[in-house]
């Protein structure tokens, strides 16, 4: 009898082991692997207490009444995506998660930063650069901050600025985040929000464009776009100012388009000796301030006469103009609601850009709001109150 009892106990024990293992396998199988944007590297960067984040508010230009309630955990990730030609590459970004004691599912924000030229000036390397993540997670959102292709630890050699293909790269990180959250038992609800500032505004609209062209299992529920550039075409009466506030930015766009599309016309756009310096200056290791000092801020000395005066008529620019037009996003079909915020005093991106997009969205039956600020230059500090307004505006969709 004892022998039979022992055998029975062993049989029951083995059965229970298989049941529990089977349950565990089913739990893991319930987290689907991302079809696009699979995370291949995840590193915990650290934690920030709410008190520390609140102390940061003055340096970011945030008002005193903006209150951070939660400690946050930060991760750096690398994920699979594709470059502008469809080749497989690696991109990177950061994840910010609030430490909450309740069981309420979290809404997900994808925060798109402004133009960055130096590879390491991104959230996955320097988490405090991801201010949308720091403050968004601090008030209770799960936030991802993509570095962008060619920045951070991406295997692509440069950032393809103002190109529609960025939309897929950023949606890939969203898709990977959904799998990551499931595996780490981070409870997300179905909300996906976007916030984009400056060049990040363009990239946010590129996400909308990509989603309209190639739908996924998720939609964008609401977006806030701050001081973005969407219509890239040069109007017939356009003139550059006599001096450029940031020559590195002015040159970077044509430089990158020339590389991506192999146009071989950079010397038709930028004068010597500056044209020959660009490969070394835009190697990803140098920031915009240093590059500015290696160029000239006098427009007539930096750009060729043909590019300044005959851009719309010379055949050498035909392909370049077509590429610019094809990457403009003024006619984008959006998913969800859109809030546009822009300052009338913005000296870098004219507020007519937001007006154009607003009118375009309304003409297609979309739901958009436009807020024009009376004061504020094109700087993150001047637009910091707009970020606070954006986070507050999104609360209505919770």
N, C-alpha and C positions, 0 to 999 in steps of 0.2 A: 504493500500500500504506500509506503514511504517513497519507494522508487517511482511509482506511478504519479504520486503527488509532485515529486520533484520534476518529472517530465512535463506534467501539466503546467507547473509554474514557469518552466523554461519556455514552453510553447506560447503561453500568454505573454511573457516578457518579450519574446521575439516578435510576436504579432503587434504588440504596442509600439515597439521600436519602428517597425515598418509603417505603422499608421502615422506616427509622429514625423518620421522622415518624409513620408508621402505628403503630409500636410505642409511641411516646410518647403518641399519642392513646388507644391501648388502655389504657395505664397510667392515664391520667387518667379514662377511662371506667370503670375498675375501682373508682373511688371514687364511690359513689352519692351523689347530692345528697339531703340530708335532706328527707323528706316533711314533717316538722314540726320546727321549731326551727332553720331555716337560719341560719347565722352571716352577718351582713351587714356586720360591722365587726370587725376583729381588730387589736389594738395590742399590741406587745411592751412590757411594763412594766419589764422588767429581769431581772437575775439576782442570786441570793443564794448565796454560798459556804456550804458545810456548816459551816465554822468559825464564821461569823457566826450561823447559825441555832442552833448549839449554845450560843452565848453568850446567846441569847434565852431559854433554858429557865427561868432563875430568875424572870424577869418574867411568865412565863405559868404559873408554879406547877408546872412539869414536874420530875420527879426527875432527879438527876444521872446515873443509870444508863440513861436514855433517850438513845440515841446516834444522831445524824443522820449518815448516811454520804455523802449526795449533795448536790452543788450543784443548784440548781433554776432553771428558767426560768419566768417568769410572764407571762401574757397577759391582757388585758382584752378581752372580746367583747360584742357586742350581737347579739341574735338575734330571729327572728320567733316570736311566740306569740299567745295570745288572752287577753282579759280575762274577768272573771266572766260577762259577757253574750255571749261568743263573738265579740267584735269583734277584728280584727287590731291588735296593738300590738307594741311593742318592749320586750324585757327585756334585762338585762345580767348579767354575772358574770365570774368570774376562773378561769383555768386555771393549774395548777401542774404542771410536768413535771420529773422528775428527770433529771439529766445522767448517763447510765450508759454504760459502755464495752462491756458485754456485749450480747448480742442477745436476751436474754430478754424476751418480751412483757410488757407492764405490765397489771396489774389496775386498773380504774377505780373510784374512790370519788367519790360525790357527797356533799359535806358541807353540811349545812343548819344555819345559824347561829341563835342566839336572837333574841328580839324586838328589832328596831331601828326607831326612829321617824324619825330624821334620815336623809335621803336619801343623804348622802355617807358615812355610817358603814358602808361595805361594802367587800368585798374588791376590786372592780374599780377603786375610787377609792384605797383605802388597802390595798395587798396584805397588810400585816402583820395587818390585821383578820381575814384568812382563815387563822386559825391551824390549822384542820384541813388546809388546803391546804399551808401552809408545812411543817408537821411530817410530814404524810402523804407529800408528795412527797420530803421529806428522807430518808425511810426506804425509798423505792422505788416508791411508788404514783403513778399519774397521778390528779390530783384536780381536780374542778371545784367551785367555790363559787358557787352562784347568789346574786345579790343579792336576789332576789325581785321580783315585779311591783311597780312603784311606787317602787322604790329604785334607787340607782345612776343610770344614764342612761336608765332606762325612760321611755317616753312616757305611761304611765298615771299619773294624778295622786296616787294614794295606795296604800299597801300593804294589800291585802284580808286582814287577819290572820284566822286561824282559819276559813278557807273552803276547802272541798274542791277548788275550782277551782285552787288553788295546785299541786296534784299534776300537772296537765297542763303548767303553766308549767315545772316543774322537769324533768319527763320530756322536754320539748322540748329543754332544754339538753343533756341526755344524748344525745339523738338527733343534735343538731348536733355534739356533741363527736366522735361516731364518724366523721362525715364529715371534720371538721377533722383528726383524727388521721391518717386515711388520706392526706389531701392533704399533710400535713406529714411524712409517713413516720414517724409515731410508732406503733410496733407495739403495739397493744392486744390482750390475750387476750379471752376471752368473759366474764370475771368483771365483774359490776357490784355494788358494795357501797354501802350507805348508812350514814352516821353523822349523827345529828341530835341537837342539844342544845336543851332547853327548847322554845320555839316551833318550832325546827327538828325536834324530835321529832314534833310534830304534822304538820309538812310532809312528813316522811319517810313517815309513815303515809298521808298524802294521796296520795303517789306510788304506794303499794301499792294504794290504793282505785282510783285512775285506771287503773292497769295491769290490775286485775281487771275493770273495766268496759269498758275499751277496750284490748285487748292490742296489743302492738307486736312488732317483730321481735326484741326482747331481753327478758330477765327479770331480776329482782332476785335475786341469789344469796344474800346475807346482809345483815342490817341490825343496827346497834347504835343504840338509842334511849335517850338519857340525859335523865332528868327531864322527860319530855314530858307534855303535857295532851291527853287524847283524848276524855273524856266531858265535853262542855261544858254539859250540862244542870244546872240548880241543884236540888239535892235539897231536899225539903220542910223539913228541919230545918237547912238551911244558914243561917249568919249571918256577915255581914262582921265583921272585927275593928273595935274602936272607932277605931283609927287605921290608915291605910294606909301601908305601907312605900314604895310607888311608885304614887301616885295617877294618874300619866300612863298607866301600864299598865292600871290598873283601868278607866279611862274610854275608852281607845283602842278596845277591842273593841266595846262598844256604839256608839261613835261611827262606826266603820267599817261595821258592819252596817246602821246607820241610813242611811248614804250609799249603800251598794251596793244595798240593797233598797228605797230611797226610802220609808222608813217614816214619816218626819216625826214621830218621837216622842222625839227626844233631850231635849226639855224635860220629858218625862214621866219621864226617867231621871236627868238631871243638873240640879241646882238652878241658879238664877241667883245671881250674875252669871256663873257659870262656863260655863253652856251656850252663852252668846253668844260666849265667847272661843275656843271649840274650833276653829273654822275657821282662825283665825289661828295658834293654837298648833300645830295639826297640819298645817301647810303644807309639811312636809318639810324645812324649813330649820333647825329647832330641835331640840335633843336632849332626851331625857327628863328630865335633871336640871334644865334651865331650865324646862320645862313644869311639873314638880313644884312649883316655887316660885311659879308663877302660879295654881296651884290650891290646895286645902287638903287636908291629910292626915286631917282629921276626917271620918269616914264620914258621920255624920249631917248634916254641912253640905254635903257634896259631892253625895250622891245624894238623890233625893226620898224622902219617906216611903212613897209608893206602891210605888216600886221596891224598897225595903228590906223592907217589911212585907207587901205584898199582891201581890207579883210573880206568884205561882202561881194567883191567883184573879181578878185584874182582867182584863176582856176587852180592854183597850187593849194588853195584852202578849201576846195570843193569837198573832198572826202572828210576833212576835219570838221567842216560845218555840218555835214550829214551825221557824223558821229555825235557831235554836240546835240543835234536835234533828236537823235534816237535815244539819247540818255536823259532828255528832259522829262520831268514828271508832272507837268502842269495839268495833264489830262488823265491823271491816275484815277481809277475807280477805287474808292475806299471801302473798307469793311468796318462797320460800327460808326460811332460818332467821332467828330473831330473838333478840337479846340485849337485855334491858331492864336498865338500871342506874338506881337512884334512892336518894337518901339519906333515912333516916328523919327527919333533922333539917331537911329542906327546908321552909322557911317560906313559900315562894311557891307551889310546886306540890306538893300532898300526895302522898306515895308510894302512896296507895291508887289513884291514877290508873294507875300501872304494874302494880299488882296486878290491877286490873280487866282491863286489856288482856291481861295474861299468861293469866288464866283464860279469857278469851274466845277467844284464839288456840288454847289447848289444847282447848277444847270443840269447836272446828271441825276438830280433827285436825292442827293446825299444830305446828311444832317451835319452842318458845320456852324461853329460860332467863331467870330473874329473879335479879338480884343486888341486895340491899338493903344499902346502906352504913350503918354505925352513926353516922357523924359527917359533917358537911359541910352548909353552907348552900347556897342557890341562887345560886351565882356561878360563872363560868367557872374561876376559880382553884381553888375547892373541888372542882370536878368534873374538873380537869385530869388527875389520876391515872386517872379513868375513861376519858378519851380515850386514854391510853396503853394501858389494858387493852383498849379497843375495837380499837385497831390491832393489838395482839398476838393478840386473839381471831380476827380476820379472816384471820390467816396460815394457819390450818388449811384454808382454802378455796382456797389457792393451788395 
